[in-house]
Amino acid sequence: MSSSITARGISISFGGRTVLNGIDLDIQSGEIFGLLGPSGAGKTTLIKILTGQLEQDSGTAVINGTDSRRLSGEERRRFGITMDNFGIYERLSCYENLKVIAGIYGVGKAEIYAALEKVGLADAAKTPAGRLSKGMTVRLKLARAFMSDPDILFLDEPTSGLDPVSAGEIRGMILAEKERGKTVFLTTHTMTEAEKLCGSIALLNEGKIVEYGAPEEICRRYDHQRMLKIHLTDGNEIALPHNRNSADKIAELIGSGRAETIHTTEPDLETVFMEITGKELSA
């Protein structure tokens, strides 16, 4: 499988502060790639570099075979992008919001309505965007990204601030695009989202990638974090390392009848990130 996005040594600084430092990526065609990190880690800046909105200080980024600094207008139309700073015109209807940029992408009325249908906003086509809920506003941004049937989707924190039901619906739309063969570059600080959606991820901290790979592979590298959680008959719970040194204590608890349930906890991306950086991924 060929790479849709390749980055080598991407670095950029603002006002003397290094935002990205030596970023290397290989994102395959047709995969969902997740860039995870807390707010301020540099996730949005990287998207702007990859899509040609910013020029890096050093390094190279190649998108579908073209250097990101030399993307033509036609090549940019093959991207669908959602970002917080891509505003919605609140006084315009959902249809009118999409029509504003439809000409740039060379799409017509049929494609606009198809995009609204895809994200579940067909019945809200005439509704002013300012009257939409948070979840519906995210759907409208996705409709804008889907409208030109792009090869690559760049989705910057698409479920941030949504309730669990709305977030689940958005994830379903993203997975449907993958099934259609689209490449998805997803940024998030939500560990469960990455585990549900992404074939590969990178953990970004203070401008550097500190881990890279499939979510389950990364977690297995930190298998020493596995614990045994023992729920006691008095209602308390204790945690012991998942190794032979805990055997005597477990035998004692079982023998005395104090152990009610025992189960293993596997390391997740949150605990991995904490071990590497000392920070919470969701910070």
DANOR-V209543 format. One record per pair of residues at least 24 apart in sequence whose ideal C-beta (glycine too) atoms are under 8 Angstrom apart, sorted by the first residue. I is the first residue (numbers start at 1). GAP is how many residues later the second one is. D is the distance in whole Angstrom. If there is no record, write none. Layout:
BEGIN
I&GAP&D  I&GAP&D
END
This chain:
BEGIN
1&27&5  1&28&6  1&29&7  1&30&8  2&26&7  2&27&5  3&24&6  3&25&6  3&26&7  4&24&7  4&25&5  4&59&7  4&60&6  4&147&7  4&148&6  4&179&4  5&28&8  5&45&6  5&56&7  5&57&7  5&58&6  5&147&7  5&178&7  5&180&7  6&55&7  6&56&5  7&39&8  7&43&7  7&52&7  7&53&7  7&54&5  7&55&8  8&51&6  8&52&5  8&53&8  9&49&6  9&50&4  9&51&7  10&36&7  10&39&6  10&46&5  10&48&8  10&49&4  10&50&8  10&51&6  11&45&6  11&46&5  11&47&5  11&48&6  12&33&6  12&37&7  12&42&7  12&44&5  12&45&5  13&44&6  18&189&5  19&26&5  19&188&5  20&25&6  20&26&6  20&29&8  20&36&7  20&187&5  21&185&8  21&186&4  21&187&5  22&37&7  22&186&7  23&36&7  23&184&8  23&185&8  23&186&6  24&185&7  25&177&7  25&184&8  27&156&7  27&158&7  27&173&8  28&155&8  28&171&8  28&172&8  29&152&8  29&154&6  30&148&7  30&151&5  30&152&7  30&153&6  31&147&7  31&152&6  31&153&7  31&167&8  31&168&4  31&169&7  32&142&7  32&143&8  32&146&5  32&152&4  32&154&6  32&165&5  32&166&5  32&167&6  33&150&8  33&151&7  33&152&5  33&153&7  33&165&6  33&166&7  33&167&6  33&168&7  33&169&8  34&152&5  34&153&8  34&154&6  34&159&8  34&160&4  34&163&7  34&164&4  34&166&7  34&167&4  34&168&8  34&181&8  35&150&7  35&151&7  35&152&5  35&153&8  35&166&7  35&167&5  35&169&6  36&151&8  36&152&6  36&153&7  36&155&7  36&158&5  36&165&6  36&166&7  36&167&5  36&168&7  36&233&7  36&237&7  36&245&6  37&150&8  37&152&6  37&166&7  37&167&4  37&168&6  37&244&7  38&151&6  38&167&8  38&241&6  38&242&7  38&243&6  38&244&7  38&245&4  39&150&7  39&244&7  41&163&5  41&164&6  41&165&7  41&166&7  42&162&6  42&165&5  43&113&7  43&114&8  43&144&4  43&161&6  44&39&7  44&40&8  44&112&6  44&143&7  46&158&8  47&34&7  47&36&7  47&107&5  47&109&6  47&138&7  47&140&7  50&104&7  50&135&7  51&25&7  51&28&6  51&30&6  51&103&6  52&24&7  63&89&7  64&87&7  64&88&7  77&27&8  77&28&5  77&29&7  77&71&6  77&73&7  78&70&8  78&72&5  78&73&5  78&74&7  79&71&5  79&72&8  79&73&5  79&74&8  79&75&6  80&64&8  80&65&3  80&66&6  80&67&8  80&68&7  80&70&4  80&72&7  80&73&5  80&74&7  81&64&6  81&72&8  81&73&5  81&74&8  81&75&8  82&56&8  82&59&4  82&60&6  82&62&7  82&63&5  82&71&8  82&72&7  82&73&5  82&74&6  82&76&6  83&71&8  83&73&4  84&72&7  84&73&7  86&55&7  86&58&8  88&41&5  88&49&6  88&52&6  88&53&7  89&40&6  90&38&7  90&39&5  90&40&3  91&37&6  91&38&8  91&39&6  92&36&7  92&37&6  93&32&7  93&33&5  93&34&6  93&35&6  93&36&7  94&27&5  94&30&5  94&31&5  94&32&8  94&33&6  94&35&6  94&38&7  94&46&6  94&49&7  95&30&4  95&31&7  97&32&6  97&43&6  97&47&7  98&42&8  98&45&6  98&46&6  98&49&6  101&43&7  101&46&8  102&45&7  105&42&6  105&43&4  106&42&7  107&40&6  107&41&6  111&36&6  111&37&7  111&38&8  112&35&6  115&28&4  115&29&7  115&31&5  115&32&4  116&27&5  118&25&7  118&28&6  118&55&7  119&24&5  119&27&7  119&54&6  120&49&8  134&27&6  134&28&6  134&32&7  135&27&5  135&28&7  135&31&4  135&34&8  135&35&8  138&24&7  138&28&7  138&32&6  139&31&8  142&28&7  142&31&6  146&31&7  150&32&7  151&31&7  151&32&7  152&30&7  152&31&5  152&32&8  152&33&7  153&24&6  153&29&6  153&30&7  153&31&5  153&32&7  154&31&5  155&29&6  155&30&7  155&31&5  155&32&7  156&31&5  157&30&6  157&31&6  157&32&7  158&28&7  158&30&8  159&29&7  159&31&7  159&34&6  160&28&8  160&29&8  167&26&8  171&25&6  171&26&6  189&92&6  189&93&5  189&94&8  190&92&7  191&77&6  191&78&4  191&79&5  191&82&8  191&90&6  191&91&7  194&75&6  195&73&7  195&74&7  201&68&7  203&66&7  203&69&7  203&70&6  203&73&7  203&78&8  205&68&8  205&71&7  205&72&5  205&74&7  206&71&8  210&63&8  210&66&5  210&67&7  211&61&7  211&62&8  211&65&7  215&54&6  218&51&7  218&54&6  219&47&6  219&48&5  219&49&6  219&50&7  219&53&6  221&51&8  222&45&5  222&49&7  222&50&5  222&53&6  223&44&7  225&42&4  225&46&6  225&47&8  225&50&7  226&38&6  226&39&7  226&40&6  226&41&6  227&37&7  227&38&5  228&34&6  228&35&7  228&36&6  228&37&8  229&33&7  229&34&6  229&35&8  229&36&6  230&29&5  230&31&7  230&32&5  231&28&8  231&29&5  231&30&4  231&31&8  232&26&5  232&27&6  232&28&6  233&24&7  233&25&6  233&26&8  233&27&5  234&24&7  239&26&8
END
